[in-house]
């Protein structure tokens, strides 16, 4: 039997085929899960529809702006009607205004700080709150973080602070939802050439640095991140919650 046979899930944040969210979604589908996907705005709808069309299963594709509670509720109402119950949720949503990812963190505006935290961190809380009533058999909720939540990464700026908030939210949600057998974890991936990553100044240098200094002397692949997402969704991770799992070739352990 496949690892996720009979499981249902929803994926927030697929942008294109290089998205970490897409790698995890493919791994879930290959393991037997039935999925729904969301998109924000017509600009991304076509990409998501094209990708989902390649999966070989009919998947609901639902518009959802995670900053709007009414759209979140409508999304989970649609899921309840389609699936009845929910087992898996992937949160791969992050945003900060471009000018907040340039220059000094000191100059982050109040509005940029608010937007980064609302979209990148609070959305996990809002989505988990809406998902929990459907996870009647327990479940696995996953977010995506990055090492900039723990240490200073030049140019990551307010996004690093927002990811630190995301990781703290993960722990508090894990505590609140544990009695319902809902696990909440984060994957902290090494740098991957995604659409979001290309917006960070010096990203190419970051890839080279990880390759030169991580214990495995290479960068992580999308397939490896998909496999980690599958593990956290499976019964093999049944006793793991509130954790940040680093998938970065070991870079996180290095002092120099």
C-alpha positions in Angstrom: 0.0 0.0 0.0 1.3 3.5 -0.8 2.3 5.7 2.1 -0.5 8.2 1.7 -3.2 6.0 0.2 -6.6 7.4 1.0 -5.2 10.6 2.4 -6.5 14.0 1.3 -4.5 17.3 1.4 -4.3 20.9 0.3 -1.3 22.8 -1.0 -0.9 26.5 -0.7 1.8 28.3 -2.6 2.6 26.5 -5.8 4.0 29.1 -8.2 5.7 27.0 -10.9 7.5 23.7 -11.5 10.5 24.9 -9.5 8.5 25.5 -6.4 9.3 23.5 -3.3 5.6 23.2 -2.8 5.3 21.5 -6.2 8.0 19.0 -5.4 6.2 18.1 -2.2 2.8 17.9 -3.9 4.2 15.5 -6.5 5.6 13.3 -3.8 2.3 13.2 -2.0 0.4 12.4 -5.2 2.9 9.6 -6.1 2.3 8.2 -2.6 -1.4 8.0 -3.2 -2.8 11.3 -1.8 -5.7 13.2 -3.3 -4.9 16.9 -3.4 -6.5 20.3 -3.8 -4.5 23.4 -4.8 -4.9 27.1 -4.3 -3.7 30.1 -6.2 -3.8 33.9 -5.5 -4.7 36.0 -8.5 -5.1 35.3 -12.2 -1.4 35.7 -12.8 -0.7 32.4 -11.1 -3.9 30.5 -12.0 -2.7 29.4 -15.4 0.6 28.1 -14.0 -1.2 26.1 -11.3 -3.8 24.7 -13.7 -1.1 23.6 -16.2 0.9 21.8 -13.5 -2.0 20.2 -11.8 -3.2 18.9 -15.2 0.0 16.8 -15.4 -0.7 14.9 -12.2 -3.2 12.4 -13.6 -5.9 13.1 -11.1 -8.7 15.6 -10.9 -7.8 18.2 -8.3 -9.9 21.1 -7.1 -8.1 24.4 -7.8 -9.4 27.1 -5.5 -8.7 30.9 -5.4 -7.5 32.0 -2.0 -5.9 35.2 -0.7 -4.5 34.1 2.6 -4.8 37.7 4.0 -8.6 37.5 3.7 -10.4 35.3 6.3 -13.5 35.0 4.2 -11.5 33.5 1.3 -9.8 31.1 3.7 -13.2 30.0 5.0 -14.6 29.6 1.5 -11.6 27.4 0.6 -12.1 25.0 3.5 -15.9 25.0 2.9 -15.1 23.8 -0.7 -12.7 21.2 0.7 -15.3 19.9 3.1 -17.8 19.5 0.3 -15.3 17.8 -2.0 -13.3 15.6 0.4 -15.3 15.5 3.7 -12.1 15.3 5.8 -8.6 16.6 5.5 -5.3 14.9 6.4 -2.5 17.1 5.0 -1.8 20.8 4.6 1.2 22.5 3.1 1.8 26.1 3.7 4.3 27.6 1.2 3.3 31.2 1.3 5.7 34.1 1.9 6.0 37.7 0.7 7.7 40.9 1.5 7.8 44.1 -0.6 10.9 44.1 -2.8 12.3 47.2 -1.3 12.3 45.5 2.1 14.7 42.9 0.7 17.3 45.5 -0.3 19.5 47.8 1.7 19.5 47.7 5.5 17.0 45.9 7.7 17.1 49.0 9.9 15.2 50.8 7.2 12.3 48.3 7.0 9.0 50.3 7.0 6.2 49.6 9.4 4.0 48.6 6.5 6.6 46.2 5.0 7.0 44.6 8.4 3.3 44.2 8.7 2.8 42.7 5.3 5.7 40.2 5.6 4.4 38.9 8.9 0.7 38.8 7.8 1.4 36.9 4.6 4.4 34.8 5.7 3.6 33.9 9.3 0.0 34.7 10.5 -1.4 33.0 7.4 -0.2 29.6 8.9 -2.2 30.3 12.0 -5.3 31.3 10.0 -5.1 28.3 7.7 -4.4 25.9 10.6 -7.5 27.2 12.4 -9.6 26.6 9.3 -8.1 23.2 8.6 -8.3 21.7 12.1 -12.1 21.0 12.1 -11.6 18.9 9.0 -8.7 16.9 10.4 -11.0 14.6 12.4 -8.5 11.7 12.1 -5.5 13.8 13.0 -3.2 15.2 10.4 0.0 16.8 9.3 0.5 20.5 8.7 3.8 21.7 7.1 5.4 25.1 6.6 8.5 26.1 4.7 11.2 28.1 6.4 14.9 29.1 5.8 18.1 29.5 7.8 17.6 33.2 7.8 15.1 32.7 10.6 18.0 31.7 12.9 21.0 33.6 11.6 21.5 36.8 9.7 21.5 36.3 5.9 22.4 39.5 4.1 19.5 40.9 2.0 17.0 38.4 3.5 16.1 41.2 6.0 12.5 41.3 7.1 11.8 37.9 5.6 14.2 36.3 8.0 12.3 37.9 10.9 9.0 36.7 9.4 10.4 33.2 9.1 11.4 33.3 12.7 7.8 34.2 13.5 6.6 31.3 11.3 8.8 28.9 13.2 7.5 30.1 16.6 3.9 29.8 15.3 4.8 26.2 14.3 5.7 25.4 17.9 2.6 27.1 19.4 0.3 25.5 16.9 1.9 22.1 17.6 1.1 22.5 21.2 -2.5 23.6 20.6 -3.3 21.0 18.0 -1.5 18.0 19.6 -4.5 16.7 21.5 -6.3 16.4 18.1 -3.4 14.3 16.8 -2.5 17.1 14.3 1.2 17.6 13.9 2.8 20.9 12.8 6.3 21.1 11.5 8.6 23.2 9.2 11.1 22.2 6.6 14.0 24.6 6.5 15.4 24.1 3.0 18.8 25.1 1.7 18.8 27.6 -1.1 16.8 26.4 -4.2 16.5 28.3 -7.4 12.8 29.1 -7.0 10.8 32.2 -8.2 10.9 33.6 -4.7 14.6 33.0 -4.1 15.5 34.9 -7.3 14.2 38.0 -5.7 16.9 38.0 -3.1 20.0 40.0 -4.0 23.2 37.8 -4.1 21.2 34.5 -4.4 23.7 33.0 -6.9 26.5 33.6 -4.5 24.5 32.0 -1.8 24.2 28.8 -3.9 27.9 28.7 -4.4 28.6 29.3 -0.7 26.4 26.4 0.4 28.0 24.1 -2.1 31.5 25.1 -0.9 30.8 25.0 2.9 28.0 22.5 3.7 29.3 19.1 4.9 27.8 17.4 1.9 29.5 19.9 -0.4 26.4 20.3 -2.6 23.0 22.0 -2.7 19.8 20.3 -1.9 17.5 19.1 -4.8 13.8 19.5 -5.2 13.3 15.8 -5.2 15.0 15.5 -1.8 12.7 18.2 -0.4 9.7 16.3 -1.8 10.9 13.2 -0.1 11.2 15.0 3.2 7.7 16.4 2.8 6.5 12.9 2.2 8.2 11.6 5.3 6.6 14.3 7.5 3.2 13.5 6.1 3.6 9.8 6.7 3.1 7.6 9.8 6.9 7.4 10.0 6.8 10.9 11.5 3.8 10.2 13.7 5.7 11.3 16.9 7.3 14.4 15.3 5.7 17.8 15.9 6.7 21.4 16.5 10.1 20.8 14.8 12.1 22.7 12.2 13.8 20.0 10.0 16.8 21.3 8.2 17.3 19.9 4.7 20.4 21.8 3.6 23.3 19.4 3.2 24.2 20.0 6.8 25.0 23.7 6.4 23.1 24.6 9.6 25.5 22.7 11.8 28.5 24.7 10.7 30.1 27.5 12.7 32.6 28.6 10.0 
